[in-house]
């Protein structure tokens, strides 16, 4: 068990160290001092509302990463989270502002609507995948682009948009539909829906580990032929997992909309979907790994402002994020090979003591 | 990218249903296709009264916008023919746009193309190291390279371009290629186009767009298409490369260095995507690098490759389709893009007749229903909402993928991890 834990932690540690080194070199090349930059990044956390912002962002990234992880479990790459959460947020904001319901029920309904809208946006790629064999990566990327167009269309002032100041947004969601946060005074407000991310992560963890559905999902991902032989309907699993992934993706925008903005605005945040894919890879689809990955990602994201203030290009944080993802997948592969080689040596030794050496030579492949 | 990975039974889909009685040579299919497309467009242009559908301006835009897609598609062919899925084309293209702007600032357009290729190739090399040497999942590595490409490019743009252009998102304009026109052919075609005679003017417009203000970029691209065909299908090296994509273990047993061929293929793929980025920079006016310039064209290039059944000629057709959709929205308004629906109705109508003639009743029925639905859409609306206009190529990509992904045959070992000496 400890050996397993070691090899699980080794890869991300290696990857983060390697990426940090890479970024330090990039900073040196551009004439900045990496130690100063790191100091500024860490010092920034203690200032103003930054710590609370990081917690809030962590929750959002967790939701996005969990959505990606559900797809990854069966080797489906749902790039469409970006579009799914946009549509989910927009539809939820429109429906939420039109409904009149008692407090808790109101925002629960909004969450359900957001999920359904996200799942609906994943439906077409799922259908195309199982009926026409269209690869989900291509179809979901196109759906992302179309989601941007649809969002821009629906928020037009002759559709659902209204002018607030000099920004266009949807009608505000009434008080009953807002989720109260935890007010920490000067430190900011922790979104109430931070707990939604924790709940979704827990449910995901339990479903994957303890239920038949989770088992079938993982089995289809690891060996489609074995799963099919075991009676798993591959096409059904593709549709279900893409829809569930889309449903979770639909929730990504909710902490911000129900906790802070109370409407879908023209400058609604973009990019959570792609971050979620990176974080799911970093956390290896494990809920705890995803939580830590999200925290790291949120920290890097929020430190961009601090870097700007000391004259270091903020994009170094983006490079760091990208290189962490690439080096972590490489590191996992290396650690896997090391483990495999160690296992083969162990088996070889065990067999070698029991049998004459020439019979062991056969498993050299 | 493999489109036939939906599990058991999918291999049936990729097999030809029955031995065909006789196949037309490729050039004949190509000619029939061109005539059919021009015919449909000319008819639509006449019936809807939208001459912009076949104007020379539209054709010029088609070329300018189709070239980057075509180059990305060619990059896809190189990688996937060797069995390597390359989702990272988009990131390599982004690197190419930066490289082209940087090279162009220092040495003019030719240096821009070379430097774009170099930067794209670096992205390709990274993908090759991760996937070939370390055996990382191809798609995962590609996604990471897209993230990384965007990050590195933004960083470099802030570092190098911002002091020059005072804008972190743009580079200063670089020198463009000198364009040339085939005279007096161009003028004659322009005159003919302006007479607005049915069909003749349409053909003149489309041809005129091809021969006026031709950029050397188009010539480079055509040479690369032909070169790709010759190298991959008519040389010993190409045969070995493609064998790595069909059955790497068999190739290995015949003494082919699979790692080497995969490396070359993926680096070349990155270089082509990088040249595509350079074409984007040189094709925009003014010629600048700007953030978000690629707008998923790397992915659309992959779609063009799938549409073209992993062949250069087919990819050319796919890229022309997407380039046309993109070019049309630039040269004409939303009403004209809306007229494409009408063209779709005519195409579906032709499909119905063709399927009836082949006695495929069910397909004919489906096509007829499709035609009626699209016609209803066309009739019920006057124009495409402007917000959707930038996404016309994406919508068309989705429709084309849905309709075209049937009789395709991706390389057999596409995306399958390979390690030397581990074959069974």
Interface residues (C-beta under 8 A of the other chain):
Chain A: X26 X30 X77 X79 X124 X128 X129 X130 X132 X133 X134 X135 X137 X138 X139 X141 X142 X143 X145 X146 X148 X149 X150 X152 X153 X156 X224 X225 X228 X234 X235 X238 X274 X277 X278 X281 X313 X314 X315 X316 X318 X319 X320 X321 X322 X323 X325 X326 X329 X330 X333 X334 X337 X365
Chain B: X1 X2 X3 X4 X5 X6 X7 X8 X10 X13 X87 X126 X130 X134 X135 X136 X137 X139 X140 X141 X143 X144 X145 X147 X148 X149 X150 X151 X152 X154 X155 X158 X159 X295 X296 X299 X302 X303 X306 X385 X387 X388 X390 X391 X394 X395 X397 X398 X401 X402 X405 X406 X421 X422 X424
